[in-house]
Amino acid sequence: MNHSLHSADRATHLKVVVMALVASLAVAALGIATRSHVDYTQTAHVIKAGKPIVMTNSNAMMVR
């Protein structure tokens, strides 16, 4: 029974490395499986300019 990684033998180190590798592969597989399958094609939408308007936040006169 190894209570510290400093005093652990080679087999214990190997077990820790293998478990870390398995856990990281499981997280990566879960992330790939749960991502949304959205089509990322880019389309351009044309927006035509409308009538110009003036927006102010006070009742002061606006000088142009």
Secondary structure, 3 states (H helix, E strand, C coil): CCCCCCCCCHHHHHHHHHHHHHHHHHHHHHHHHHCCCCCCCCCCCCCCCCCCCCCCCCCCCCCC
